[in-house]
Amino acid sequence: MSERAAPFYCPYCGDEDLRPSEQGHGAWECAACNRAFQLKFLGLLARGLQHNDAGGKQI
């Protein structure tokens, strides 16, 4: 099992002063905006990545 991935910035204020929370796996606290949030990996999409005719990428 690999180490858990750490977020680079707060999704609310964009600050980088994050600390792991004691609330459980994937929980983080932002010291700048005083918010707590949790990250969770849901899984891979079954359909994968598809290309459209214009050359761009479409999910």
Summary of the structure (lengths in Angstrom):
residues: 59
radius of gyration: 16.1
end to end distance: 28.2
largest distance: 47.6
contacts: 100
relative contact order: 0.19
helix: 0%
strand: 25%
